[in-house]
Amino acid sequence: MIQLFLPLNFLGFVYREIRRALTDLENMLGLFKRKPLISDTADAQLLQLTQGEISFNQVSFNYQQQRPILQQLSFTIPAGSKVAIVGASGAGKSTIARLLYRFYNLNSGNITIDGQDISQVTLDSLRRSIAIVPQDTVLFNSSIRDNIRYGRPDASEADIDHAISLAYLTDFITSLPQGDATLVGERGLKVSGGEKQRIAIARAILKRSPILIFDEATSALDSSSEQAILKAMREVARNHTSLVIAHRLSTITDADNIIVLKHGQLAEQGSHDSLLAAGGEYARMWQLQQKQQN
Ligand code: ATP
């Protein structure tokens, strides 16, 4: 039996590795179809991450000529803190995340992590340092567990179990007859938006990157799902420098700093309480969202 099991097990491993490589390739092609190719400079250095402080210094950027998206934007995210970016649709919030991950080069200014200009470090070392929880996560056709493992393919089984628990996925998984072996993706179980985002959080936990970008889903989730995500996010953010792109202000009232973007410029920044007291753009957005909820 063992004689049969070992080769079959090996074949299974090869199959999984090929499928993983194909998924990576698909993701990369998808990425490059939409995004210009960015590459390392000839003398790119490895990013030396010590604390995890992020700084945008006079950053200007546009996707197309004559349509500025970010203009002279400066802000700092101190190491280990949680900063939220808010603003109207199209203000440039997700663009900030894309620039930090270096999907594009800047027109002017620079972005530094622990004092190192991200355009001068290797893309690989930059992207290994940042975990992203996107608005809409792609699940591939495999088990829930494999989808989580994707965050760090060489993670131990115990690490995966820990990520599942921190991402508040345990109850969901144990409610399924086949548990974490349940197939998801296009041909598998339909997973809700909230569950998908928690799978992405588990992946991010597993990746163990010191910097976390969380792009909040635009579509409203039911409140129990949203609460589970918020709890999971707080758990992850504990040991990270985190940047949250928020659509619902109620989810970021605990942020150390909230940056309000307006037409690609910094309109105001501060804590939830100080921004409410200031009675400016944030206070108006807050009142509007409170009215919409009632
Ligand atoms: P939302 O809250 O709706 O997600 P946002 O504040 O995150 O919006 P961004 O996605 O950063 O906004 O987009 C800022 C502006 O840049 C928008 O006007 C958008 O149309 C434009 N834009 C975004 N991506 C591209 C692109 N790949 N090419 C050209 N323009 C783009």
Boltz pocket constraint, residues with backbone or C-beta under 6 A from the ligand:
constraints:
  - pocket:
      binder: B
      contacts: [[A, 34], [A, 63], [A, 64], [A, 69], [A, 87], [A, 88], [A, 89], [A, 90], [A, 91], [A, 92], [A, 93], [A, 94], [A, 95], [A, 96]]
      max_distance: 6.0
